[in-house]
Amino acid sequence: MWRRECRTLEDLPEPLQACARGALPANVALMQMVQAAQTRDDLEADIDVAIALSEQADERAMRQRLQAIRKLWRETPAAWDTLRTVLSLVAKPHQPEHPSIDRWAAIFDEVCAVSPEAGVALYSLGRTDLLDAATAEIVAYMRDRGLLGADKAALEIGCGNGRFLKPLGNELRLMVGIDISMGMLRQARQRCAGSTGVALMRGSGRDLAAFADEGFDLVCAVDSFPYLVDAGVAARHIEDAARLLKPGGALLIVNYSYRADRSADRKELLRLVVSTGLEPVCDSAVQFRHWDGVVFQFLKRSK
């Protein structure tokens, strides 16, 4: 194991190195460690060795960041089992007779029974407080970019357990959420009970044909496009999003794929939007405190 041979901070595995230098939030680093570690004990030992090395190097800021990982680990004893179970469900092999969209709907129904929070954001570690904090940051980003307003209507593709619907519904005239998982939609309905201006429906996962032209000021998708990319329907969703947007409206995609290649994602997205009337206005890894998501924003040209 690496920790037996580790002698310097540069020998640390990448999630710990990235967190130590402030490039990765502690909860995301812990999530990645759960994904990679062989056992729970291995993970804990890795964190302890990293902290010891930071103490030897007298790197106070690094030590504090690494201690934040250990604090999260100790405060979230269910994280290992929750995340490993969700990961095992998501990793189920494709079946030729089972269309990809239907496969993902079934998987997210199962995931929802384990942890709706981890299901929509693995980096939440299954914790409601972490999910709410990350959600609030992304809503603040939308607000700062001028995407919200009491006179505006928005559609969220892949609303999951409704984490965005209630806060966005408070700032919009209409907030519509769609998802392919009935389990997630049930969670969203419970979360949004009593909220005015929020509507939910089951989407086909194949397109946005159920919605009329130019009915929305904003179409957003947070961590849902990777599944559309996997299912081969991302292009159709982008075409439909352009059709649904009013002139001057915005398409906001946070994480286009999980291939960890922003350049490839950017290139593919630019190819897909070239004939849609959408113009790129933002492409960046925003420095969220609780997430390392990559934001792509497009503006629909005015007629």
C-alpha positions, 0 to 999 in steps of 0.5 A: 500500500502507498502509505507504507512507502509514503515519505513526503507530501508529494507521495500522497494519493491524488485526492489527499494531495489536491485537498492539501493544496486547497484544490479539492473540497474535503468532502469531495476528497473523502468521496474519491477516497471511498471510491478508491480504498480497498477497506475502511481501515485502509482509508483511515490509515491513509488520512492519518499518514497524510496528517502526520506528514503535514505535521512533519513538514510544518504545513499548517494550512495543509494540516487543517485541510487534511484534518477536515477530511478526518473530521468528516470521516469521523462525523459520518460513520455511515459514509463508507457503507452508503457510498459503496452501496450506491457505487455498486448499484451505479456500476451495474453492467449494461444489458443489451435488452435493457435500454440505457434510460430505463436502466438508469431509471431503475438504478436511481429507484434503487439508489433512492431507497439507500440514500436520496442525498448520496444518489443525487450528489455522492459528495454529500456523503449521504448527509442532508447538511452537506447537500443543502450547503452545496445546493445553496452555493449553486443557487447563489451562483445562478443568482449572481449570474442573473439567471433568477428573478420573480418574473422568470420560469425555469426547467430542471432536467433531472431534478432528483430529490428536489434539492433545487426545486424549493430554493429556486421556486422561492426566486422564480415565477415557475419552477418545473422539475422532471426526472425519470425515477419515480422514487426520486420524484416521490422524494421531491414531492415530499420535499416541495410539499406546500411550495407554490410555483413548483411543478413536477412531472416524470420525463421520458429521459429521451427528449423534452418534447412535452414542453412548448416552444419558448416557455422558459427563461432558464433550463438547468441540469446539475449532474444529470447530463452525464447520464444523458451522455451515457444514454446517447440523448444529450444532443436531443436534450440540447436541441430541445432546450434551445427550442424551449428557451425564450430569446435571451434565456440561458441553458446551464449545465453543471458537469456535462460528463464524467470523463474528467476531460473538460477540453473534450466536453467543451469541444463536444458541447460547442459542436452540439450547439452550433446550429441551435442559436445558443452561444457559450458565455461561461465554461469554468471549474467554479470554486465552490466550497463543497464541490468541484463541478464544471459549469457550462452556460449558454445564452439563446440569441435574441431574434 
